[in-house]
């Protein structure tokens, strides 16, 4: 079966597109029109009741949650992660869940600040500043982890950690527009090196072409110019 990736340009589905490209498995894409809030439509909610992107349709049924999709793909195809009986598996799992449960929620609060702080702009500014500091602290933690576990965070032979981190670094550099002065990738040289290495891979180049991400999508990102859909 060809997988079906429900995606929107420059969204979390980018992580799954990278994984599929890296695995070299056939897949089709289904554009989720965020401008029309298609992710909240009855048809989409039947696939993912949380109404979030992405969903991957598989022979085992639809899978949602980025970390869950990555783990399913890794175990199904025997790549992108140490095997379950490998001593490094525990390290990969803890950092995958750190990305999905700690860094990613902090990013969502920065990007969608009104959903968390309400309409008051002063409240929004205070919370955004706080969460930017939290995100920087999480990146400090990941920089130390990447130094301790270079094989797990490499961009040259990426695991799912690198495939998750590359887009995360991209988004922190770009969004929200006008509020990214706090972020300087050079502060985290190991993560910067990983991002630079990752974007030279065929998988990243294919994803960049498909979603209009530019020549250096992770280390020196430009706003997306997708050939279809909208990067919101």
N, C-alpha and C positions, 0 to 999 in steps of 0.2 A: 504494500500500500504506500502510495505517496502521502506524506504528511501534509496537513493543511494548517498553515500558520495564519491566524487572525491577527492582523498587525495594523499599526498606524505609524507613519514615518517618525523616526527619532523618539520613539516611545520605548517602554521596557521590552517590547517585542524585538527590538534591535538585538538584545542579548541572545534571544533564541535564534534569530536569523544567523548570527555569527556562529552559534553552536552547530546549526544545521549545515552551514557552509563548511565549517571546519571538519565535520564528519563526512562531508561529501555524499550525503544521502539526498534522494529526490524529495522535493517538497513543492507545494503550490502555496500561493499567498492569497489571502482574502482581505481586502482593504476594509478597515473599520472607520467609517466617516465620523470623526470626532466632532466636526462642526455641526453635524446633524444629530449628535449624541447617540450614534448607532450602538455604542457599547451599553446603552441602557434600554435598548429595544427588547421586546419579548423574545425574538429569535436569538439574540446574543445572550440574554440572561438564561436561556435554556442551556447554553454551553458553560457559562460562568455566572452563577447567581450573584457574585459580587460586582459584576458590571465593570470589570477592569480588564485592561489589555496587558498581556496576550492570552490567547487560548491556542493550544496545539491539539488538533484532532489526530488521533492515533488509532491503530487497530484495537487498542484497549479502551477506546472512548476518549472524550475530550479531557485534557489536563490543563489546569490553570495554576497560577502562582509560579513565578519565574524560577525560584529555587527548585520546586517540585519537578518542573519540566526538565530542568538541567539534569537533575539526578536520574530521572527516568531515562533520558536519552543516553546518559553516560553508562548506566547499567545495561541498557538494551544493546548498545553498540560497543561496549568494552573500551571506551576512550573518554578523554577529558577529565578523568578522575582516577585515583588509585582504586584498585579492586577492593571489594568489601573486606577481604582478608589481608590486605596490605597494611603494614604498620602506619603508613602515612594517611590512611583513610580518616582517622579521627581528626587529624589536623585539618584536612580539607573540609570535613563536615562542620567543624566549629567555626571556621572562617567563612564558609558559605552562609551559615545562618547568621553570623555577624553582619555580613553584607545585606542579607535580605531582611533581618529583623532589627538591626541597629542603624546602619548607615542609610539604607533606603528610606525608612520612615523619617529620618531627620531631613533627608532631601525633599521628601514630599511636603514637609512642613515649610521648608524654605520656598518651594515652588508655588504652593497653593496656600499661601499664608492666610488668606481671608477665610478659608475653611476651618482654621484653627483659632484665629484671633478675632474673628468677627469683622465688622465694617470699619471700626475705629482705626484710623491710620497710625495714630501714636501707638496703640496696642500692637498693630501689625509690625511697626518698626522695631519695637522692643523685642518681640518674639523672634523676628527674623534675625536680628543681631545675635540673640542668644543661640539660635539654632545654627547659625553660621559658625559660631564658636564650637558648638558641639560637633558639627561636621568636621571641622579642622582637627578636633581632638580624635575623632574616629579615624581620620586619615593618618594621624600620627601613629595610632595603634596599628593600622594596616602597614605602614612603612616598616615598623619594627617586625611585624609578622613576615613581611616579604624578605627582609634581611635574614630572618631565622629559617625561613622555608623557601629558598629561592626557586626550587623546582616546582613548587605549587603556584607561584606567582609569576612565572616566566611568561613573557610575551612571545619568545622564540618558539617554544613548544607549549602552547597555552593549555591550561586546565580551565575548568569552568570558572575558577576564581578570576583569572585574567579576562575572560570573556565578559564577566559581570563588571569588573572594575573599569575596563576601558570606557564603556559608555557612561558609567557613573562619573568618571573624571571629565568627560566631555560635557555632561549636563551641568556639573558644578561650575564649569568655566563659562557657560552660556546663559544660564537661566537663574532667576528672572532677569530679563534685559535691564541693564542699568544698575543692577544690584550685585555684581560679581567682583567688585574691587577687592574683596577680602581674599579671593582665591588666586594663588600663584603656584602652578604645578611644580616649579623648581624647588619649592619648599620640601617636596617629597621626592628626592632623586631616584630612589629605587622604583617608585610607582611611575615616575616620568619615563625612565628607561623601559619599563614594561610596556607603557602606552606606545612609545615610539617603535618598539619592536613589533608589537601586535599589529599596528596599522600597515606594516609592510607585507603582511601575509595575504595570500590570495583570498582567504575568507573575508578579511576586513575590506579589501579592495572591492570585492563583489557586493558586500553590504553597502559600502559607501556609494557605489554606482546606483544601486537599487533605490536608495533613499536620499540621494543628493547631499551627501555629507562632506564633500570636499576632499582634498588630497591628504590631509593630516587630521582625520576626524577625532582622534583622541588626545593628541599632544598639543595641537594648535587648531582647535576646532573653529569652523565657521558656521553661522546659522544654516540650517538645512534648507535646501532648495529641491524638494522632492518632486519627481516626475508625476506623481499622482498623490492625491490626498493632501493633508495639511499637517505640518509639524506644530502642534499646539502644546 
